[in-house]
């Protein structure tokens, strides 16, 4: 075997040597032999071997050789072509020169072909097409022609000039034997695919698929074609088969298509793995693809992945974004994430693509706002929903939830008004009804509108599900009855409350016992009054609460009224020794007890000491009057004059003036000082003609005139002061006739009779009483406006025995019914000056304060507010308003720290519109003090905590804009003002925000110009 191999190499070596010798001999004998050898290599496509030979011939100077011209040209041609074939960039310029300079057309055209091929290999398809165009197929081989056409077609294809590429590919694909046949079919199929000529594309792809190189590509296009033609099943079959074979160039796209088809078939479980792989494999995907995958997760109850996908699809205003937010909200709800569900519903509701989803989302946004405690957003959301969707299936629930929302923001009046518009009511909202009635009634009580409050409480007591509010209603019914002088009813209500007591703010056992005790006291049931007063306080100290101090004092009064002077005196002395706020009253009572025990000198001494110890006490006039009464009883008329004159000189004793003038006149009369006596009687009759004391003075005046033998002057005096000598018999009979009807409860007849009397005797002796009784009958029928002129006629003739109640009623009607605050203020001021009952004086102060508040008379209101704050038993609402007035007055006087302290007292009293306003003013003051951070925080407190008070929330947003503006934070200032302009419902604040927005934009633009320069 070794010999055989050796012999083979020996023979081969001998043959090679013989060939080489023959070649040397031939080269030596033939001068073109080297050229011929190189050409032979060229024709065998051994360009790398031929190229150096042709290069050598060219470098040795072909032009200087003895070669024939044709050989010279051929040598140059083949040298350049070989250089192009081996991609020698240096030959490109020679090829271009050859094409431009040579006259041999055939060789120039062939050189163009080869240069085109060179550029084709370099992927310079523009230059390739240029030189292909200069070539002529007449000088090319079939193979070259086929290659050139294919390369031309491919170049146009790459340059996306499909209109030029398509016919070239088409010509090639007609020739099955063409080496580019399968490739041409592929590219032709692709162009047909882009032109949506799916039958032709499919035909070409099926031919090209025979090439294994395309088997990893074509299935994708075929699946797409089937899909576009509507053959979903064929597309699915093709796509799934290709994916399962693996090795697909368009693997992800195939998975996308298969997943999409399954998604369309609603076979979400099958779609999921395909879509999942597709999305995972792509850095960026279309919104539609992410939506489909997220929906598959949603259907698979894979809430975290569904949420992660859907939340990336918001922000746009199309249906896909809206549907994504809708499903996202539901997915959040499935995970009990209500906060994020609320936000998703908010986005969905802001999109107009799908009306149904918008409606449902608007409702759910408001509902979740309610459930999560965003009451301001819930209130606005439900109100907007009700206005936008009056026929919605959610309308009833929206209204009921809005009722709840308004109740939770203490807006009971609007909640009650809305409740009453509901047709059928669910059990849940019916259960809320007593709470609405109670809340609204308390608001009316705070506004001193007792009649309407009482009506609501009556409805509450008749409503179902009122167990929680019934004790509270009993308490307030008792309070109202007490204030209206209905002490028996008041007592019954308080006793009912105490059987099942509940505590809620002012409603508590102590306050009930306190008012119950006062009711018994008014009814002169002193043993029971004492029992309840003593349940509040049997003993006291200087630090005891005011209610306990007062209860202790009233217990002493009960002992006093039962004539247990010893115990009463002991208790009064205890109050005096502790120097309690009521020490002046205790001292006064000690004086009265001394008188009751016939110790007149001790009585006078104690009462005189009251003025020395308590010079500003309201009881000083009472003490002086009691001293005078003691002197008058002892017929010490001269001693009585000084204390009586003190009463007349006291500006706080206007209500005592009629009886004081009368007693002064009597004292002077008994001292035989008729002129002094007559002067006081004249002042009494002239100043207080309608008072009972004026009538009592007439007899004294008559006696004085007659004693001085001046009867004519008496007659003139009486006429001048509207006191005729004798009362007309007709006047008396007419009035008496009407009174008989009134006493018989013939209301209609009594009204007619009193009207006839007043028409005939408008200034008659009984005119005041007729006006008063007519007013009382009208007010009993709730004809408040009709009662006004009659009450006013009585009030305008004050003082008289009906003046106090009439003035109160006039003030109430002007305030509550007519909203005539200036007139209401006038009569509240009058009531404050003439009131003898503490509750009426308290109501006068409350009403006066509210009128001054509405008129923004802060300076005038401040003093009245301070007086009210000193009163015992004032309501929380009174305390809030009084503190707010004091705060506003401080703010107007630029007393910032005092104002802030007073505003904080309002806020501490509880949530209310006054508290919202106070918080706003605190932010306002902090801004004035340039404490921007604190001011911003204070403004946000209004927005977060007082959302139901739209005025103060909007003003706080404006203030925030001002804060940013002063800090030159134009970005946030602009955003804040713009938000107000777009969303505010209060026109004047919207206009203010627009003005400020224009200003901030102007300032921002100025700043921008400076920066550019």
Helices and strands as residue ranges (DSSP letters): H 2-29, H 33-43, H 47-59, G 62-64, H 69-85, H 90-101, H 105-121, H 125-132, G 137-139, H 142-158, H 162-173, H 181-194, H 198-208, G 212-214, H 218-228, H 232-245, H 251-264, H 268-281, H 287-299, H 303-310, G 311-313, H 319-334, H 338-349, H 355-372, H 375-388, H 395-408, H 412-419, H 427-446, H 450-462, H 467-483, H 487-499, H 509-522, H 526-536, H 546-561, H 565-577, H 583-596, H 600-613, H 620-633, H 637-649, G 651-656, H 657-670, H 674-687, H 692-707, H 711-720, H 729-743, H 747-760, H 767-780, H 784-795, H 803-812, I 813-817, H 821-834, H 838-854, H 858-869, H 876-892, H 896-908, H 913-928, H 932-945, H 950-966, H 970-983, H 987-1012
